């Protein structure tokens, strides 16, 4: 449709609403209380809009919120308290304009977040402090960013990780040390990362490996 903004209490009092899909509209602005009245909401899709920023405590009244899709927008950063009080499990931030990981915002949902998609952004730097707060991640997508040097300890706190996508980044890393901390990893994508030889991967549980386009 052509919805351009969401004003306070845009949806009235829809007490039982659990799924809200607003993808492929023209939304630029979300007011702070746009989602007042839909406190039962669990799944929110705002993908393919023109959102540039979110408000502080944007989703704070959505205590049941589990899945948020903000992909294909123009977001560069997230306020620290944007997901405060939610139960966020899946977050899609792919195809935006991030240049750094939104670590402080992720810290608010650190113990519930399971799947994070940061692919197709402009992130150029990672270090171990960026994943200290979401230690229970099972899936992490970082494909199509600008990552180059990955420190050996960057995934230290992600011991439960099962899926990791680092494809389409010009990587330089000591893979043997890098993956030492993610022994449970089952699916790994290192396609199009500039590899010249098969990396040493100490991953006994790996069932799927993509080394194409190297």
C-alpha positions in Angstrom: 0.0 0.0 0.0 1.1 3.6 0.4 1.1 4.1 4.2 3.7 6.7 4.9 3.7 7.0 8.7 2.3 5.4 11.9 0.9 7.9 14.4 0.3 7.2 18.1 -2.1 4.4 18.6 -2.4 3.8 14.9 -4.2 0.6 15.3 -6.6 1.5 18.1 -7.3 -1.2 20.6 -6.8 -4.5 18.9 -6.4 -6.5 22.1 -6.0 -9.9 20.4 -3.8 -9.0 17.5 -0.7 -11.3 17.3 0.6 -10.8 13.8 0.9 -7.4 12.0 2.3 -7.2 8.5 3.2 -3.8 7.0 5.8 -4.7 4.5 6.1 -2.9 1.1 4.6 0.4 2.2 6.1 3.9 2.2 6.6 4.2 6.0 9.3 6.7 6.9 8.2 7.7 10.4 7.1 5.6 13.4 5.8 7.6 16.4 6.9 6.4 19.8 3.5 5.1 20.8 2.5 3.8 17.3 1.9 0.3 18.7 -0.1 1.3 21.8 -3.2 -0.9 22.0 -1.8 -4.0 20.4 0.0 -5.4 23.5 -0.6 -9.0 22.4 1.5 -8.6 19.3 4.1 -11.4 18.7 5.1 -11.0 15.0 5.8 -7.6 13.4 6.9 -7.2 9.7 8.0 -3.7 8.7 10.3 -4.8 5.9 10.6 -3.0 2.5 9.7 0.5 3.8 11.8 3.7 4.1 12.3 3.8 7.8 15.4 5.7 8.8 15.3 5.5 12.6 13.3 4.1 15.5 12.3 5.8 18.6 13.6 5.2 22.2 11.4 2.4 23.7 9.7 2.0 20.4 8.5 -1.5 21.2 8.6 -1.3 25.0 4.9 -1.9 25.5 4.9 -5.1 23.4 5.8 -7.6 26.1 4.9 -10.6 23.9 6.9 -9.5 20.8 9.0 -12.4 19.5 9.8 -11.7 15.8 10.6 -8.4 14.1 11.5 -7.9 10.5 13.0 -4.5 9.7 14.9 -5.6 6.6 15.1 -3.5 3.5 14.9 -0.1 5.2 17.4 2.7 5.7 18.3 2.3 9.4 21.8 3.2 10.5 21.5 2.6 14.2 19.2 1.5 17.0 18.4 3.3 20.3 19.6 1.3 23.3 16.1 0.7 24.7 14.3 0.1 21.5 13.4 -3.6 22.4 13.2 -3.1 26.2 10.6 -5.4 27.9 10.1 -7.6 24.8 10.8 -11.3 24.4 12.5 -10.9 21.0 13.7 -14.2 19.5 14.2 -13.4 15.9 15.5 -10.1 14.5 16.0 -9.3 10.8 18.1 -6.1 10.1 19.4 -7.2 6.7 19.6 -4.7 3.8 19.9 -1.6 5.9 22.7 1.0 6.4 24.4 -0.2 9.5 28.1 0.5 9.8 28.5 -0.9 13.3 26.7 -3.7 15.2 23.8 -2.4 17.3 25.3 -4.0 20.4 23.7 -1.9 23.1 20.2 -2.5 21.6 20.8 -6.2 21.4 21.8 -6.3 25.1 18.2 -5.5 26.0 17.1 -8.9 24.6 20.3 -10.7 25.1 18.9 -13.8 26.8 15.9 -14.3 24.5 17.4 -13.5 21.1 18.1 -16.7 19.1 18.4 -15.6 15.4 20.0 -12.4 14.1 20.3 -11.3 10.5 22.7 -8.4 9.8 23.5 -9.4 6.2 23.7 -6.8 3.4 24.9 -3.9 5.6 28.2 -2.0 5.8 29.6 -3.5 9.0 33.4 -3.4 8.8 34.5 -4.3 12.4 33.7 -7.0 14.9 35.2 -7.8 18.3 34.3 -10.1 21.2 32.5 -7.3 23.1 29.8 -7.1 20.5 28.4 -10.6 21.3 28.7 -10.6 25.1 25.0 -9.6 25.6 23.2 -12.1 23.2 25.0 -15.3 24.4 22.2 -17.6 23.4 22.3 -17.0 19.6 21.7 -20.1 17.5 21.9 -18.4 14.1 23.9 -15.4 12.9 24.0 -14.0 9.4 26.8 -11.5 8.6 26.9 -12.0 4.8 27.6 -9.2 2.4 29.2 -6.7 4.8 32.7 -5.2 4.7 34.3 -7.5 7.3 38.0 -8.0 6.8 40.1 -8.9 9.9 38.3 -11.1 12.4 40.0 -11.4 15.9 40.5 -14.9 17.2 38.2 -14.3 20.1 35.3 -12.6 18.3 32.9 -15.5 18.9 34.0 -16.4 22.4 30.6 -16.0 24.0 28.6 -17.7 21.3 29.3 -21.3 22.3 25.7 -22.4 21.3 25.8 -21.1 17.8 24.5 -23.6 15.2 24.4 -21.5 12.0 26.9 -18.9 10.8 27.0 -17.1 7.5 30.1 -15.0 6.8 29.8 -15.2 3.0 30.7 -12.3 0.7 33.1 -10.6 3.0 36.9 -10.1 2.2 37.9 -12.1 5.3 41.3 -12.5 6.9 41.3 -14.7 9.9 43.0 -17.6 11.7 40.0 -20.0 11.2 41.4 -22.7 13.5 41.4 -20.3 16.4 38.3 -18.3 15.3 36.0 -21.4 15.3 37.5 -22.9 18.4 34.8 -21.3 20.5 31.8 -22.5 18.4 32.2 -26.3 18.5 28.5 -26.9 18.2 28.3 -25.2 14.8 26.5 -27.3 12.2 26.1 -25.0 9.2 28.9 -22.7 8.0 28.9 -20.4 4.9 32.3 -19.1 3.8 31.4 -18.5 0.2 33.0 -15.6 -1.6 35.4 -14.7 1.2 38.7 -14.7 -0.8 39.9 -18.1 0.4 42.9 -19.5 -1.5 43.0 -22.9 0.3 40.8 -25.1 2.4 40.7 -23.6 5.9 41.5 -25.7 9.0 38.1 -26.1 10.7 38.0 -27.7 14.1 34.2 -28.2 13.9 33.3 -31.8 14.7 29.5 -31.2 14.4 29.6 -29.5 11.0 27.0 -31.0 8.6 27.0 -28.2 5.9 29.9 -26.2 4.5 29.8 -23.7 1.6 33.2 -22.7 0.2 31.9 -21.7 -3.3 33.1 -18.7 -5.2 36.5 -18.5 -3.6 
